[in-house]
Amino acid sequence: MISVHRGSDSLDSDGLYHDLYSHPEMVADLLSDFLDPGLVAQLDLSRMKRLNTKLTAARGKRRRGDVVWEIPLRAGGNLYVLLMLEFQSTVDGWMALRVCVYTGLLYQQLIAERKLTPEQGLPPVLPIILFNGKPRWYATTSLRDLIRLPATSPLWPFQPDMRYHVLDEGAFPKDLLKSLPSLSAILFRLEHPADAKSVVEAGQDLVKWFKRHPDTLPLKRLFRELLMGAMERVEGTQPSQPVPEELWEVSNMLADHIEQWNRDAKQEGIKEGQSSILLRQIRRRFGVVPDWIHERVLQATTEQLEQWSDSIFDAQSPGDLFAR
């Protein structure tokens, strides 16, 4: 079971993640790269298939984000991976209970559809929380931790138990993610970039991945949306020019935008330094700086600032300086 929590500032949160993890390649490399190798070795990921679910919440509303994968076990039988796609910016302290509830709903569906009997028993379920919020995950992973009973209570044998595994995207070291050539690792890097440069590097690695896997066009389209979202976050607005259809062109365009953004930021820093020096010179030469002078200096170009700095010792008054 994978439950994805995501901040509200991300692009089309639930829909995009739902579509991404509806592809076997995404689920397979998520499990391969981020779970215990001994556990993964028991799974036949080449024969995994998606299960059409009918899970409903307590109020009768079907959960839009549910995606269930049935994965054969090499020793026989199947494992069910239920992706509960949740998008919240906070940690859900009741997640262990929610995992228990939806696992029960999945079991009810399997019993009804597969005509399971008590003699056949229930198949195993792997609960995983894929968390994409800004705080690090801190909620308990065990349902029993939520049950308030003394340790010596004779009621413990009758209490339910459920555990889940957490994949906290933002908690993985950047170097570790860069060393993993998987789409999920690249996704985590795009969603939690250290800086603008890291977004470009993730985009370049994304292009390389799709060159090695040319038969994954639907996934390529989804990751193009992710890169577009990265461009919007860098620019703070919608891209100012049409976004190319090809992923490598989007990646190059993003690199160009970030390079221009860095140049603009550097130029803005130079201008701020020139403005600060000029205002200090005016204050020392003429005394208090009027508001109109302060405003004019802040709005000036670098060329104007240079001219005023060169003329300040020849000017007899602030008006004389700015008349020049």
N, C-alpha and C positions, 0 to 999 in steps of 0.2 A: 504494500500500500504506500503510495507516494502522495503526500499532500504538499502542494506548493503554496507558500505564503509570499506575498509580493506587495510592495508599496504602491499606494494609489497614484504616484506620479509616473508610473511606467506606462508604456504604450500598450493599449488593448490587452491588458494583463492576462486575464483568464483565457481569452480566445487564442492568443498567440501560443501560450504554454500548452494549452489543450491540443492545438494542432501539432506543435513540435513533438510532444510525447505520445502522439498517435502514430508515429513512425517507429518501426521496430529498430532502426539504426540508432535512434536517440536513446531508447530504453536500454538496448543492448550495451552501448558504450557507457551509459550511466552506471549500470550494474557492474560492468567489467572494471571500470576505473575507480569506482568509489565504494565498493563493497569488499569484504574479506575474500581474497583469492580462493580460499578453501571452499567457501560457500558458492562462489561463481562456478567453480569447477564441477559442481554437481548439476549445473543447469545446461540444457541443450538450447542455447539461444538461437540456433539456426532454425528451429521449428516453433518458435513462439508465435502466437496468434492472438489477435484482439478479440475480446468477448463483448458482445452487446449487452449492456447492463440496464437494469430497471430499478436501480436503487432510488428510494425517496427519503427525504428528510422527515423529521418528526411531524412537521405541519403538512405533509403530503406533497410537498413541492419537489419535483425531481431535480437532483443536483446536476447542473449543467457541466461541471468540470470533471465528472467521473470518467476515467479511462481504465479498463481492466485488461490485463494481459495474462494469458494462460501459457505457462512455460513448462515443457516436459522436463522431468527429472531423469537423470541418466540411470538412476537405480529403479526407476519405475514410478508411475503416477505423475501428477502435475502440481506445480506451484502457481498460485494466483497472486499477481502483483496488481494491486488496486491503487490507481493514481487519483487521489482526492485533491483536485487543484483548487487551492485556497489563496486569496490575494488580500492580505492584510499587512499593515505596517507594524503591527504589534504581535507579541508572542501570545499564543492561546494557551493559558494555563490548564484548560480542560482538554487538551488534545488527546491525552491517553484515553479519556472517556469517549471522545468522538471516534477515535480509531476502533475502539471496542464495539460501538454501536454500528458503524458501517461495515465492519467485518461480519457482524451478525447478520446484517441485511444481505451481504454477499452470500453468506452460507445459506440463507433461506432461499435465495434465487437458485443457487446450484442444486439444492435438494429438490426444488420443484421442477427444474428443467432437466436435470440429469437423472431424476428418479432415484436419488441416493437412498440407501437403507442404512439403519444403524449398524448393520453388520459390515457394510462397506466403509462406514466412517466418513469423516470430513477430510478434505485435502488441506495441506498447509497454506498459510497466507504469510507473505512477507511485508510487514508494515515499515514504510520509510517516509519520513517527513523531509521534503525538499523545501528549505526555507530561504526566502529571498527578501527578508526585511532588513532594516538598517541596524536594529539592536541585535546582538548575538543571542542565540537560542538559550533559554535558561529554564524552561518548564521541565517538570519531571517526565521521564519517558516510561514510567510504570504506573498503571492504574492503581495498584495497591498503595502507592505513596499518597493517593488522594483519599483513601479510606481511613477514617479516624477511629482506630481501635487500639487499645493497649497491646503491647507486643505479646503478652501472655494470654490474650483473650482466646477462649475456646471457639469463638466465632470465625477465626481466620480460615479454617478449612472450607468454609461455605462462601467465602468472598471471591468474586471474579478477579481474574488477572489478565493483563494485556500489556505488551511492551511494543515500542516502535524504535526504529533507528533514525537518527537525525543526520541530514546532509545540509549543513548551514553554508550556503554558497559564499557568503562574505567572510567566513572564518578560514577558508583554505589559503595557505601561503601562496603568494603570486608566483613564486618560482616553481612551486609544485604544479600549479595549473598550466604554466607555460611548458612544462616538461611532458604533459599529457596530450597526445595528438588526437584527442577526441572532440566531438562536437559539443558535448556537455561542458567540458573544460573551457572551450572557447566561449560558450554561452555565459558561463560564470564570469569570465574575464570581461566580457562586454557589459554585463549587468553591474559589475562592481569594479570599474576601472580605477587604477591608482591615480592616473592623470590622462591628459589628452593623448600623449604618446602611446600609452598602453592600449588605447582604443584602436589606434592605427595598427599597432602590432597584432592585435587580435584579429582585425579585419584582414590583414595580410595572411595570417595563418589560416583563416577561414577560406580564402581563395585557394590556397595550396591544398586544403583538405578536399575541396570539391573538384580540383584537378585530378586527384587520386581516385575520386568516386564520381565519375561523370553521369551515373545513372540515378542520381538523386535530385532531380529537378524540383519536385515539390518542396523538399527541404531547403534547397537553394533559395527559393522564393521567400520562404519564411525568414531565413537569415538575412535576406536583403532588407526586410522590414526592420530587423534588429539594427542593422547598420544605419538605416535611415533614422531610427530613433536615436542612435548615438550621435548622428550629425545634428539633430535637433537639440540635444542636450548641450553639445559643444557651442552651437550658435545661439542657443536660447530662444530660437524661433524656428519656423518652418524653413527648409533650405530655400535660398533666394533664387535658385535656378532649377530647371527640371532635373529630377534624379534619374540617372541612367538605368536601363533594364538589366544590364550585365553586372554581376556581383563584383567582378574585378574593377569595373569602371566606378562603381559606388565606393569601393575601397580606396581607389586612387583619388576620387573626388574628396573623400573624407580627409585623406592625407593632405591634399592641397588646401582644404579649408582650415585645417589645424595649423598648417605652416603659416598661412596668412594670418590666422588668429594670433599665433605667437609673435609674428612680426608687428602686428598692430599693438599687441600688449607691450612689446618692447618699446615701440615708438611712444606709446602713451606714458610709459614709465619715464622716458627721456623728457617728454613734455612736462610731466609733473615736477621733475627735478628742476627744469628751467624756470617754471612758474614760481616754485618755492624760493629759488635763489633771487629772482627778480623782485619779488615782494619783500624779501629781506633787505635788498639793496635800497629799494624805495623807502622803506621804514627808517633805515639808517641815515638816508640823505635828507628826507623831507619830514620825518616824524610819523605821526599816525597815518595809516593808509585808509582813505575813504572807501566806503562800500563799492562805489561805482568803479574805482580803480581795481579793487580786488576781483570784482565780477569780470571786468574787461580782460584782466590778465588770465583768468581761468579759461576764458573763451577764445583766447588768441591762438594762432598757429605757431609752430616752432620758429618759422621765419620771422614773425612779428616779435616774438620773445627775444630772439637774437638781436634784432634791430634796436629794441628798447634797451637791452642790456648794454649794447655798444654806446648808446646815446645818453645814458643816465648821468654821467659826470659832466656833460656839456649842458644839460637842461637846468633851468633856473627854478622850475616849479613842476609839479605833477602834470599840470595842464600843458606846459611847454614840452614835456617828455612825450606825451601821447599825441600832441599835435605833429610831432615829428614822424 
